[in-house]
Amino acid sequence: MTGESQTPAVEQRFVSGDNGTVIDTRRRLLWMKFDSWQIKSEWLNWLQAKEFAQEMNDARFAGFNNWRLPTADEAKSLFDKTQVNEDSMGQKAFCSPLFARGFGFLCWTGDVRSKVQAVRVGLRKGGAMYDNIYRNSRGATRLVRNMGKNE
């Protein structure tokens, strides 16, 4: 032994999964690598984002049928100032580069405040805002699912 201290390998929070997915090792979540904007090439309102989740479940994306909109907390957890990526407008957005570049920087979540307002999280500044569920301006979502114990 040379006397050098060996530091354990730093566990990466996000790692590439199979079939277009990214694994969040801390939260045990499986994220879609591409968001709805990248898959559909159109902006979605909140109702359409929920329909998108159903479409991905019906298609059994990556072999699963339990994809959902993230909670606001889960979507906010993607924001990380140390990780630089690029959104659909070529602007800096702060999330793991394992997520494919060119995503919508505003992410619809499953959290709602009223019959007409839901939460969107921005990946440029990390903020959350309530927005009208019928508004589709730059609306996208990145679906997620909880990982089972044996995954």
N, C-alpha and C positions, 0 to 999 in steps of 0.2 A: 504494500500500500504506500502511496506517495505522500500521504498526509493532506492531500487536497480534499476539501469537503465537496461532496457530491450533492447537488441540488436536485430534488425530484423534478421530473418534467412537469412543466406548467400545464395543467389540464385546459384544453381548449374548450371554450363554452360552446361554440358552434362547429359542427363537423358535417361533412357531406354525407348525405344518406343515399339510399337507392332511389331510382326512378324519379329524379327531379325533386328531391326533398333535401331539407337541411335539419339536422338534429340539434336541439338546444339541450345540452347535457345537464345543465343546472336545473332547469325546470321540467325536464323529461317531456318535452313537446316536440312534435314533428311538424315542421313548417313546409309549405310548398315553396320551392326555390323561385318560382315565377308567380307574379301576382295577376289579378284579373285583367289589368290593362295589358300586360304582356301576352296573355293567352287570348283575349278576345279582341284586342286593338280598339276598344271603346271604353269610354268613361261610364261608370255605373252610379246610380243613386243607391241608397241603402237597401231598398226593396229588391233591386236588381242584384245587389251583392249577395243577399240571402238566396235568391234564385240561383246565382252562380255556385254557391255552396251546394245546393241541391243537385245541380248539374254534375258537379265533380263527384258527388256521392253516387249518383246514378251511374256514372261512368266508372266508378270504383278506381279513382285516380290513385296510382301507386299501390293498388290492391286493397284500398280501404274505403269504407262508406260512412265514416264518422267525421268528416271534415266540417269545420264550423268557422264562423267569424271569430277572431280573437277577442278577448276582453280588452278593455282599455289598458289595463295593467300589463297584459301580455304584449300588446302592440307597443306600449311605451318601453318595455324591456328590450326591444330590438334597437332602440336608439342608444348609440355609444359613440361619443365624440372621438374615441381613439380609433374607430373603424370608419374609413372613408369609402363611399360608394358613389354612384352617379344615378340620378333619377331620370325620368323620361324627357326632361327638358335640358339635360346636360348639366344640371346643377349638382353641387355637392350635397349628398345626403349621408347621414351617419348611421350606418348599420354594417354588419359583416359583409365583406366582399364575396362571401359564399353565395349570397343572394344575387341573382343575375342583375346586371346593370340595366337601367332603362325602365325601372318600375315607377308607378305612381307614388309621389311622395306623401300623399294624404291617404291614410288607411282607415277605411270604415271598420268599426268594431261592432260587436253584438250588444254593447251597452246602450241603453236608451234612457232618456229622461222623461219623455212624454210620448203621446201618440204620434208626434211629428218631429221629434228630435232624437238623434243618435250621436254617439261620440266618434269623431275622426281624430286620428293621431298623425302628426306631421313628423316625417323623418329628416327634415332639414333642421328644425330647432327643438324637436322633442316634445312639443306642446300638444295638449289635447283640447278639443273644442267641441261644443255642441253644434250640430248643423241640421238643417231640414232634411228629413229622410227622402224627400223628392228631388233634392238638389244633386245633379250629377257632375258638376264642375270639378274636373280633376279627381273624380271619385274612383277609387280602386280599393281592393282588399287583398290581403294575403291570408289564405286559409291556414288553419292549424288544427291539430288534433292531439289529444293526450296520448302518451305512449303507455301501452300496457306493461304490466310487471315483467312479462317474459320477452319484451322487445329490447 
